[in-house]
Amino acid sequence: MRWLPWALAAAAFAPPPFRLPPPTGQYAVGTTSWTVTDPARAEPFAPAEQRQVKVVAWYPTDATRGARAPYLREGVDEARVFATVLRGTPGSFDAIADVETHAILDAAPLKSGGPLPMVLFAAGYGGVSSAHTSLVEELASHGYAVLTIAHPYEATFVALQGRSASMLDDAGAPRALYREVIGEWGKEDETMAAVTAATDREEQRRLLRGYLSTIPRTTAALHRWVDDTKLVLDRLPSLAAAAPGGRLAARLNSRAVGGGGHSMGGVTAAAFCVTDRRCHAALNLDGIPQYGSMIDRMMPAPMLMVYSARPGRLGASDAIYSHSASKYYRVDVKNTRHLDFSDLSFWGGRLREVPLLGGIEPARAAAVTRAIVREYFDQELRGRRSALLARTTTMPEITVVP
């Protein structure tokens, strides 16, 4: 999860626009968005405000016409804040605003078939919420409803009701609370290297517990994100029935709910599935280590951990997941780094000059990620056995660890 310290060393660049790979499923894709408010919680980044959470949903539709959703769903400020974090000029990524999705704005959800299995998904800490569009469009085209959750002030930029929420303050610097969270990660690399070097599971757990005891602000952020995830799920029945979100909510299968995410979003998915029985499967794309209480609690749902090839990280959370999850799956992906599980692999430029992207081609990284994620949720939410996880079929980039 420690991409920000590396990213701060990158210079400005102007990546060319790119085309998202088309979804491979049988359905067209619709998308809509809404905001939910929790009157019981104050916003820690703006204490005078109530906590709000932005949801962007992706789902199958019968529609064949309509306006296409822009790639940067929160507007060009998503890219401009990211450029500022990279110490570039604010307009370094503006060309990405020209990228189109394959999704139709506010389309009605698919009418035929049964209720739609649902995946709650989040990007990483300080991540670009729109940078997982390729993956969520793919899932939607195969019949899933994916609710992507943007956690305000901890994503690059989020447009809320009556205000916007940037991870940067008015001076253009990361907000104090944000800095306090990532400031706790200074010993993460050396601790994970020690964990992966240890051969005894109890020694690994001892090292992990020691590290987890030193990151109270990160733990608080994790609890905040889990509460946001529960809020989104709780509020689905209260969405206006005639609104696009309400029409989608009426089509969702509450008995087939998965949690997934990249980096901190993946850690949140696992923590959510530990504490909420509505979750039936958890997936973590390279979020290391697993924060929170999972190290000492059982999770009734299955868990898939997907590791990149970052040095010193392979297997870093196995001592937690193999003990806690009802069934644990692990997949390692060769020639990748942390951001290769997101669309940022298409952004390229300076991101390839720092250890944030591996040597895998962007289109191939997207295809591998899509296949792993879709097969896992097909297996756990639909009862369709995954050939990849069963190792009856292979992809050259992946290793399924028994």
N, C-alpha and C positions, 0 to 999 in steps of 0.2 A: 504493500500500500504506500510505500515511500517514494512516490513519483515526484512530488512537489519539490523536494530539495534538489533533485537532479534537474527538474524542469527550470528552476530558477536560474540555472547556468546557461540556458539556451538563449540564442539571440533571435532577433526578428527574422521572419521569412514570409514569403507570400506563396503559399501552395496553390497550384492550379485547381480549378473545380474538378470534381470527379463524378462518376456515375455509381450510384449504389447498385450492387448486384441484384437482379430481379428475384423476387420470392419464387420458390419452386413448388409451392402448394397449389391445390386446385381452386382455391378461393381468391377473389379480389379482396383487397384490404381496405377497411375503413378506419378512421381515427377521429377522436374527439377529446375534449379536455374539460376539467372542472377543478374547482378549488374547494377544500373542506376546511372548516375552522373548528378548533377545539377550545371552547370557552373556559374549560377547566385548567388550561395551561397557558402561562404567559410565554411570550417569545423570548428566549434567553438572550438573543442578539438585539432585541428591541423590547425591553421589559414592559413598556407601556402598551404593547400590542398583544393580541391573542395569537396563539400559534396557528398558522395556516400551512396547508400542505397542497402542493399542486400535483394533479394526476393527469397524465396523458395516456389515453387508452388506444389500443390497436386491436383489431378484431376482424373476423371474416364478414363479408358483406355480399349481397346480391347486386349491388350498384355497379354500373359500368361507366357512368358519367358523373361528372362533378369536379369541383376544384381540387387540385392536388395540394396536399399539405406541404408547406415548406420544410426543408430539412432542419433548419434552426427554429424549433417550435417556440422558443422563448425570444426569438428575434436575434438580430445581429449582435446584441450585447452579450449573448452567450459566448460568441467567438471573440469579441473585443476584450472581455474580462480574461479569457484564457490567454490571449495575446499579451495582455499586461502582466499576467503571472509569469509568462515566459520572458519578461523584460523586453518585449518587442514593442513596436508602435501599435496603437489601438486598432488600426485598420489592417494589420497583417493577415488576418483570416477572413476579411470581408468577402472575398470571392466565394467562400463556401456558402454564403447566403443564396447563391444561384443554384445550388444543388437541389434537385427535386426528389421527393419520396415517390413511392408507388401507391400511396394511400389517399383515399378520397375523404375530404373533410366532412365531418358530421353525417356521414352516410349511415343509413339504418343498418342494424346488425342482421346477419344471416337469419332468414325466417325458418328454413327447413332444418331438419335434424333435431337432436336433443339439446339440452343445456350445454353451454360452452365451458370447457375446462378453463381455469383461470390461473395466471401466473402474476404474482406481484414482484416487480423488478426495480432495482435501483442501481445507479452508477456509483462510482467511488467517491471518497471524501475529496471535495474540491473538484469533482469531475464535471464534464459537460453532459448534461442529461440527454441531449439529442444524439450523443455519440454512440448509441446502441441501436440505432434505427434499423440497420441491416438485420440484426438478430430478431428484433421484435416484429418486424414485417414478415420475416420468414415464419415465425411461430403463428402469427395471425393467419397467414395464407394456408396453414395446415389445420385451421379450425380452433385455435386458441384465442382467448381474450387476454391480452397482456396489459396490465395496469402499471405503467412506469411512474414511479414516485420521485418527485424532486423535493429534496429536503432544503428548505429556504436557508440562505446565508451559508450553507455548507455545500451547495452546488455553485457553479460559476455565476449563474444569473437565473432568477425565477420571477415571472410576472404573477403577482397575486391579486386579490381583490382590493383595490384601493391603494396599492403600493407595489413597489418592486423590491426584490431582495437579492443583493449582490454580495458575494463573499469579500468584496473590496469596500473599504470605507470611503468617505468623501475625498480623502487625500490620495486614493488609488492604491492603498496598501491593504494586505489581508487584515481582516478584522481581528481585534485582540483575542477574542475567545477562540477563533479559528487558529491563530498562531499558538495559543496555549495547547490546543489539542496536538497539532503536528510537532510542537516542541517536545512532546513526551516521547517521540519516536527515535531519539538520538542513538539509543543502544539496540534498536531493533535488528539491524543487520548482524551485529556480532552475536546477539542472543540467538537468532535463528540459525546462524552457522554452528553455534555450540549445540543447539537442539538437534540439528540434522547430523552432526558428527557423533552424537551419543548413540549407543546401540541398545541401551537399556530403556524400556518404556517408562519406568518409574523415574529415572534420571531426567528423561525428556520432560515429564510432567512437572518435576521439581523446578527445572529451569523455566518452564512456561509459567508456572505459578508465580515464581519470583518476578518475572517480567510483568505479568498482569497486575501485580501489586503496586507497580510504579507508575501506572497510567490511569489515574482516577478521572481525568478530564475526558480521555478517550472512552472510558467506560460509560461516563455520563452521556457522551454523544451517541454511543451505541444504544443506550436505553431510550434516548430521544428518538432515534430512528425506528426502533422497534415499536414505540408508542405511536409514531406516525403511521407505520404499516398497519397496526391494529385499527387506528382511526379510519383509515381508508376503507378497510373491510367492514367496519361497524357501520359506516355511513351509506353504504350502497343502497340499503332499502329506503333511505330517506331522500334519494335523488328524485327530482321532479319527473313524474312518469312520462310527460310529453317531451322532455328534453332528450337530446341524443344520449347523454349519460344514463338517464333513467331507462330509456329503451334498451340500452345495453345491459344494465343491471338486471332487468327482468329476464334476460337470456343466460345468466351466469349459473354455473353449477357450483353450489357451495360445498359439495362433497368431493370436489376435485380441485383443490387449491394448492398451488405450489409457490414457494418462495425462491427467488433467484436474484443474482446480482453480481456485479464486478467489484473486486477490491472490497472496500468497506460495505458496499451494497451486498456482496456475497456473505460477508461476516454477519450482516444484519439479517439476511435470510435464514441463516442457521440459528441465530439467537431467537428470531421470531418463532421458528418451528420448535424450539425447545419449550417455549412458554405458552404457545397457543395451539390447542388441539385441532383447530380448523385447518392447520397446515398439514398436507399429506406428503410433501416431498420438498427437500431443500437442495439448492445448488449454489456453489460458490466458485466464481471464476477468479482464481488467483488472489483472493483476499487472505493475507497472511500477516500475523497469526490470527487464530480465532479468539476474539475478545469475549469478555463476559463470563457468565456462570456455567457455560456448557462443559467446562473441564470437570465440574463436579455434579452435573445433572444429566439425566437420561433424556434422550429425544426419541419419542415414539415413531417419528417419521424416518424414512431413509435419507441418505445424504450422499451427494456427489461433489467431490472436490476436484477441480481442474487446475493443475499446476502448469505455469509457464516454465521455461528453462532458466529462470533467474538463478545465478550461482548462490549456493547456500540456502536454498528455499525448498527444494523438493522434499516433501514429506514432513514439513515443519509442523503441521497441525494434525498429523496422523494419530498422535498419542491422545488427542482429544476426540477426534471423530470416530476412530475405531472403537473407543470405549463407550461413547455416548449414543451414537446413532443406532437405530434398530437394524439397519443394514448400511454398510459403508462401501462406497465405490470411489476409486481414485483413477484419474486419467492424467498422464503427463503428455505435454505437447512439445515436440522438439522445435528448436530453432526459433523460439518465441521469447518475448519479454512481456512485461506487465500489460502494456497498452495494446498488444496484438489481439486481445479479445474484445476490442472496441473498434468503432469506425475510425478512430484516430490513426490507425495504420494506413488509411487512405489519405490522411492529411499530409503525412510525410515531412519533407523539408528537414528542418533542424531536429525534428524528433528522431531522425535516424542518426544524428551525430552525438546523441547522448543515449545512455543505456535504457531507453524506454520502449524501443521497438527492436525485434529480432530480424533475422535475415529472411524469414518467410514472406512470400509475396502477399500483399494485402487481400487480393481476391481469394487466395488459398486459405489465408488465416480466417476469413469470414466463412468460407465453406466448411472448414473443419469445426469451427465454433458452432455454427448452425447445426451440423450433423450431431455433434455430441449432445448439445442442449435439447434438441428436438427428440432424439431417441430416448434420452433419459426421462423426459416428461411424458413421452408416449408410453413408456414402460410403467412409470409409477402412477400416472393419473388416468391412463386409458387401458392399462393391462396388456399392452403390446410389447412383447419381449424385444429388448434392444440387442441387435446383432453385434454392435460394437462392444457393448459392455460384456456380452457373452463370449466375445472373441471368436465368433463364427464368421465375421467379416472384419476387415482391417482397413486402416488408412495409414500410409507410411509415416505420417507425422506423429501418430499417437501410440502411447503404450498404456494399456490397461493393467494396472497393478493389482494382483489378486489380494 
